[in-house]
Amino acid sequence: MNSAGAITAIFAITYFCIALGHVPGLKLNRPGIALLGAIGMMIAAGVTTARAISFVNWPTIFLLFGFFVVSAQLRLSGFYDKVAGAIAARLGHPARFLLVLMAVTAGLSAFLNHDIVCFVFTPIVGAALLSKRIHPVPFLVALAIASNIGAAATLIGNPQNMMISQVARLDFGRYILWSIVPVLFALAAAYGIFWLMARNHLEAAGLAPDQAPRQPYPFNRLHTIKGIVILVVAVALFFTSLPKEVIALAAAGIHLASPKFRTDDLLGLVDWPILVLFMGLFVVTGAFESTGWGQQGVHWLAANGFNLNAPANLALVTAALSNLIGNSAAVMLLLKVVHVGQPAAACVLALANSFGGSLIIVGSVSNIIVVQQARELGVKISFMDFARLGVPTTAAALAGLLAWVAVMG
């Protein structure tokens, strides 16, 4: 087999296994599969070390790492637990509680690690709902979906958008102005759909937490203020011409030089598997792009009447792939074949991968986190429980996105 054939075979096997989510008989997950794919490219396909390193978009990796550390500092300071507790205290009015829960979750997810927001909020909110005999499933699904939608509002809301911003060189402020309307529409539609479909099924008689929620981190006012100030300054600097990754690394460096939190504790909360997933997929997709077969496939589709760069087609394909292979892998693949030099295409890709992640449980890591955390409380969120609310919400969000693209020309 020649080099191009070996590269294509490894690419196909890697993405097929990522779609499965595992390799039968092995304990591999998606980051491990991506890493093995990269190793396969170097060994079987003859990709040199220097070439493999050149495929990795290091500014994206540095940006991700910096914000993981910023988020870890706020978590250790008790900020997330404090906010989650304040939300849980508003259970007297379920409609208002749902509104506050979705708004706060979306707002935090726009600027912080939305996976951690879900990880911390789920047990606190879930236990509070159960203690009041309120059925937690619709509220916890709303939490996951609000985090996906909110993460789409900025270029630092999730790892995929960070990658898109670096590759497409999107302007931070202009993206927010472009995205805010479809994001707010999606949130409003989600709130309306959830309340209409769940308001008559809120009683949870007989349900109680199987176990007490995990012990929260103690709230430290001084270090919470420090973390928020550094985050605000970093976000403000994103509106300048300074490299985003340097800003994020500087913020992380300040937190690593902490008189309060040990370096090991901060680094222990960094999402290393996500970094491994991205680096592995950069090598796999970079090697595949070098064969030219990806672009040939796009041209073939266009010649047969399917233009992948058309906003409606791109949005639907992005949403579909996000649920098939995960939104990180989907974005990594599409960045190699879509003309993201056009800002509208890059913006559609950023929004559609987040909105599409709300369709079913496997569409987003935050969805899986909520389901797993709920299970520890004795609450089962089934595939149908999630899809019953996620499918109409995703359809409304994508429809709003395409309407906004049409309005903006």
HELIX and SHEET records of a PDB file:
HELIX    1   1 SER A    3  LEU A   20  1                                  18    
HELIX    2   2 ARG A   30  ILE A   43  1                                  14    
HELIX    3   3 THR A   49  PHE A   55  1                                   7    
HELIX    4   4 TRP A   58  LEU A   76  1                                  19    
HELIX    5   5 PHE A   79  ALA A   88  1                                  10    
HELIX    6   6 PRO A   94  PHE A  111  1                                  18    
HELIX    7   7 HIS A  114  SER A  131  1                                  18    
HELIX    8   8 VAL A  137  ALA A  151  1                                  15    
HELIX    9   9 PRO A  159  ALA A  168  1                                  10    
HELIX   10  10 PHE A  172  ALA A  198  1                                  27    
HELIX   11  11 ARG A  221  LEU A  237  1                                  17    
HELIX   12  12 LYS A  244  LEU A  256  1                                  13    
HELIX   13  13 THR A  263  GLY A  268  1                                   6    
HELIX   14  14 TRP A  272  THR A  291  1                                  20    
HELIX   15  15 TRP A  293  ALA A  303  1                                  11    
HELIX   16  16 PRO A  311  ILE A  325  1                                  15    
HELIX   17  17 ASN A  327  LEU A  334  1                                   8    
HELIX   18  18 PRO A  343  GLY A  356  1                                  14    
HELIX   19  19 ILE A  361  GLY A  363  5                                   3    
HELIX   20  20 VAL A  365  GLU A  376  1                                  12    
HELIX   21  21 PHE A  383  MET A  408  1                                  26    
END                                                                             
